[in-house]
């Protein structure tokens, strides 16, 4: 199976068109075996969904065999959920993300379990704070360093949710935690974003 860092190198997060092409090229590469190509196909489906071609993404995910390799099954659940959420069917996406989180945890696929919890916070917005805190608790004890990197984004997301609810003191704590995790495990860009969030929150506190 492919590790997450290999997939991340193929992704160009702000350019789904380029990501789509990279995954198509990878699928044509004989260096990957059948299970790896199944994983790559789920990411191609995600890229196609991000371009708004939801039916095409669904058809591709339908064609991926997730029976033989459970990790592929988790990815199919995740990407089906993302397509549903992006196409305006968030409520239908929730049970898929719940299944992905449960199965990912069962398989020891820490990164995918946290990804599913993170998506639940987006799709089930009424319980976003609960899902994000669950994701933070899970990621904080993960053995995989790549999974622990989620802590930056999760604390940042929770911070902005609290900021939007005018809970500025609580938000500041989350932004500070995001900065600490960014310095420990994140990128220079994440460190900069965390500092900017702290400054914005301090201004909001001062104005209040």
Order of alpha helices (4+ residues) and beta strands (2+ residues): alpha-alpha-alpha-alpha-alpha-alpha-alpha-alpha-alpha-alpha-alpha-alpha
